[in-house]
């Protein structure tokens, strides 16, 4: 009876185990990191990009240690950090453009005031 119970328990535990993910499990995270790099995250969102890379590295180590569920979770975190890096890069680029336009407007205002005097205002 005890042997049967042990056998059933072992089978239940094995059925709950997560299968080892293949290398394709990392593809989306790797692509997200590359997209963040193309978006300028190295310069504009370096912290988030570093987190994405670190999470992907931790996921790879998790696979090696047999911690498949944790590894898949870390892959998702890596993707999320990459997406955050992309959005922060876009926001930084937009802020830069706004600042450039504000400077151009100020220069135009100064030129118009110089040409037409204080009555321009």
N, C-alpha and C positions, 0 to 999 in steps of 0.2 A: 504494500500500500504506500509506504513511504517513497519507494522508488518511482512509482507511478506519479505521485504528487510532485516529486522533484523534476521528473521528465516534463510534466505539463507546465510547471513553472518556468523551466528553461525554454520550452517552446514559446510560451507567451512573451518572455523577455526578448527572444530572438525575433519574434514577429513585430515587436515594437521598435526594433532597432532601425535606424535610418540607413539606407543604402549609401555606399560611397559615391558621392557626386563625381561626374566625369569632368574633364578639363573644360568642357563647354560651360560649366557653371560659372567660370570666371570671365567668360567672354564679354558679357554685358558690362561688368564692372571695369574691365580693361578698356572697353570702348568708351565708357563714360569718362574715364580718366583722360583718355586721348582727346575727347571732345572738350574737356575743361582746359587742357593744355592749349588747344587751338583757339579757345576763347580768351586766352591771355591770363589764365589763372596763376601761372608761375609768378607773374608780376602783381596782378590785381587781387588775387585771393589765395595767397600762398599757404595760409594756415589750413583752409578747407581742403586744398589739394593735397597737402601733406597728410591730413587725417584720412583722406580717401586712399592714399597709397599705403598708409600704415594699416588700415583695416583690411585691405586686400592681402597684405603680407601676413597679418594675423590669421586670416582665413586660410591661407596656404599652409601655415603651420598647424592650424586646427585639423586640416585634412590629413596631414602627416601623422598627427597624434590620434586620429580616429574620432575626433569630435566633430562629426559631420553637421549636426544641427547648428551648432555654434558657428561653424565655418560658413554655412549658408546665410546665417543671420549677419555675419560680418561682411559677406559679399554685398548684401542688401545695404548695409550701412555705408559701405564704400561707394556704392552707386548714389546714395542720397547725398553724401558729402561732395561727390563730383558734381551733382546737379546744383548743389548750393554754391559751389565754386563757380560754375558757369553763370548762375544768376547774379552773384556778387560781382563778377567780372563785367557783365553787361551793365549793371547799375553803375559801376565805377566808370565805365566808358561813357555812359550817359551823363554822369556828373562832370566829367572832363569836358564833354561837348557843351554842356550848359555854361560852364565857366568860360570856355573860349568865346561863346556867343555873347556872354555878358561883357567880356573885355572888348570885343568888337563893337558892341553897342556903346560902351563908354567912350571909346576912341571916336566913333562917329559923332556922339554928342559933343565931345570936346572940339572936334573940327567944325561942327555947325555953330557952336557958340563963338568960336574964334572968327568964323566968317560973318555971322549975322549978329554977334553980340549977345548981350543978356536978353534982348527982346525975343530970342528964340524960345526961351522957356515958356 
